[in-house]
Amino acid sequence: MTRTLPLLALLGTLAAAGAQAQDAKDAGKDAAKDPAKPAAPETYQSPIKNAKGEPIGTMTIRDGANTLVLRLAIQPGGLPPGWHGIHFHAVGDCSDPKLMNSKAHVNHDQSKHGLLNPEGPDEGDLPNVYAAADGSVNAEVSSETPLTGEGGLKDADGSALIIHANEDDHSSQPIGGAGDRIACAVIK
């Protein structure tokens, strides 16, 4: 009997340790599913093409819980030097030479154009980007327009990032004097 009690105590201790290890493992799984823990941002990348359909760079979008971050990397010779308006347009189609298949700005609530407009901005409005003397761009801007979900850029017909010939004045209608569409990236 004296040998049986220590053996039972040892088996009980091993069983308890095994249960604690399983509980710790389950807790780790639960922490990974915890909605309070921020999820990794969704990432989307697309080539940027000029009006001739030639690739000039890349667009990378990271969509977090509160904002979308858009990074542009355009190679030398990609754009004319100077400021350029950029906007999210409503349809993910860059197939025509004037890039008009992308339609108007993303604008679900029918706001006026312009980051500085008291009746705006619309959901497609973004800050201008600057092309260096060699025509390259390395820029990062943010937007409250989501990549997915309600009002997201990746809806049924997608959307497009359009780069314009001129800078956007952020207030005049309909596109802030940004001029012709000279480059495009599909978001689908």
Secondary structure, DSSP 8 states (H G I E B T S, - for coil): -TTHHHHHHHHHHHHHHHHHHHHHHHHHHHHHT-TTS----EEEEEEEEETTS-EEEEEEEEE-SS-EEEEEEE-TTSS-SEEE-EEEESS----STT-GGG-SB--TT---S-TT-TT---TTB---EEE-TTS-EEEEEEESS-SSSTT-SSSTT-EEEEEESS---SSSTTTTT--SEEEEEEE-
